[in-house]
């Protein structure tokens, strides 16, 4: 009887040890890799911290000339050529890759439009115990290549819809450093939306047809702010 009890205890300890070991392996497998620097799809350097968090390394961006040469666009308005031995010397996306992505549109051999940052800003205020919510969307479209001056675009010529078919009014636009800034009124208040579709007038960029760009909801950033931004 005692022998059977000792045997059962040994089996229990053995199984417990195996379970703990398996759990430890699962935790290690899911742990973040050692920190490093990555390049986001909109051309910014991102610092990956060992604790699983991230932050922008700088506000500089990377772009590709029609010749294929890589350049660094500095936050102070200057630019410089990327050294050939740099980790970012190779283009972020090739023409083949861009053709398969809906947030990138190759308008011509000299111009590519990239739907970059897509942020939903929300302001909450309380009046008479009632909470009021006001939202807007800030969208950046980065141009890589040759753009002659600032494209002539009116806010009403731009269309923005979500995957449920709801349209959003474009309040204002601005063109800065080869980046088209768009501010749209309101935003979806539920997570049932899968993507946003932005339609631009192709004529403004020398294209015969309209230009459509799509942003997945998983790539959209939500921010709680004290006041809505302006362009």
Secondary structure in CASP SS format (residue, H / E / C, confidence):
PFRMAT SS
TARGET T0000
AUTHOR 0000-0000-0000
METHOD secondary structure of the structure
MODEL  1
X C 1.00
X H 1.00
X H 1.00
X H 1.00
X H 1.00
X H 1.00
X H 1.00
X H 1.00
X H 1.00
X H 1.00
X H 1.00
X H 1.00
X H 1.00
X H 1.00
X H 1.00
X H 1.00
X H 1.00
X H 1.00
X H 1.00
X H 1.00
X H 1.00
X H 1.00
X H 1.00
X H 1.00
X H 1.00
X H 1.00
X H 1.00
X H 1.00
X H 1.00
X H 1.00
X C 1.00
X C 1.00
X C 1.00
X C 1.00
X C 1.00
X E 1.00
X E 1.00
X E 1.00
X E 1.00
X C 1.00
X C 1.00
X C 1.00
X C 1.00
X E 1.00
X E 1.00
X E 1.00
X E 1.00
X E 1.00
X C 1.00
X C 1.00
X C 1.00
X C 1.00
X C 1.00
X E 1.00
X E 1.00
X E 1.00
X E 1.00
X E 1.00
X E 1.00
X E 1.00
X E 1.00
X E 1.00
X E 1.00
X E 1.00
X C 1.00
X C 1.00
X C 1.00
X C 1.00
X C 1.00
X E 1.00
X E 1.00
X E 1.00
X E 1.00
X C 1.00
X C 1.00
X C 1.00
X C 1.00
X C 1.00
X E 1.00
X E 1.00
X E 1.00
X C 1.00
X C 1.00
X C 1.00
X C 1.00
X C 1.00
X C 1.00
X C 1.00
X C 1.00
X C 1.00
X C 1.00
X C 1.00
X C 1.00
X C 1.00
X H 1.00
X H 1.00
X H 1.00
X H 1.00
X H 1.00
X C 1.00
X C 1.00
X C 1.00
X C 1.00
X E 1.00
X E 1.00
X E 1.00
X E 1.00
X E 1.00
X C 1.00
X C 1.00
X E 1.00
X E 1.00
X E 1.00
X E 1.00
X E 1.00
X E 1.00
X E 1.00
X E 1.00
X E 1.00
X E 1.00
X E 1.00
X E 1.00
X E 1.00
X E 1.00
X E 1.00
X E 1.00
X E 1.00
X C 1.00
X C 1.00
X E 1.00
X E 1.00
X E 1.00
X E 1.00
X E 1.00
X E 1.00
X E 1.00
X E 1.00
X E 1.00
X E 1.00
X E 1.00
X E 1.00
X E 1.00
X E 1.00
X E 1.00
X E 1.00
X C 1.00
X C 1.00
X C 1.00
X C 1.00
X C 1.00
X C 1.00
X C 1.00
X C 1.00
X C 1.00
X H 1.00
X H 1.00
X H 1.00
X C 1.00
X E 1.00
X E 1.00
X E 1.00
X E 1.00
X C 1.00
X C 1.00
X C 1.00
X C 1.00
X E 1.00
X C 1.00
X C 1.00
X E 1.00
X E 1.00
X E 1.00
X E 1.00
X E 1.00
X E 1.00
X E 1.00
X C 1.00
X C 1.00
X E 1.00
X E 1.00
X E 1.00
X E 1.00
X E 1.00
X E 1.00
X E 1.00
X C 1.00
X C 1.00
X C 1.00
X C 1.00
X C 1.00
X C 1.00
X C 1.00
X C 1.00
X C 1.00
X E 1.00
X E 1.00
X E 1.00
X E 1.00
X E 1.00
X E 1.00
X C 1.00
X H 1.00
X H 1.00
X H 1.00
X H 1.00
X C 1.00
X C 1.00
X C 1.00
X C 1.00
X C 1.00
X E 1.00
X E 1.00
X E 1.00
X E 1.00
X E 1.00
X E 1.00
X H 1.00
X H 1.00
X H 1.00
X C 1.00
X E 1.00
X E 1.00
X E 1.00
X E 1.00
X C 1.00
X C 1.00
X C 1.00
X C 1.00
X C 1.00
X C 1.00
X C 1.00
END
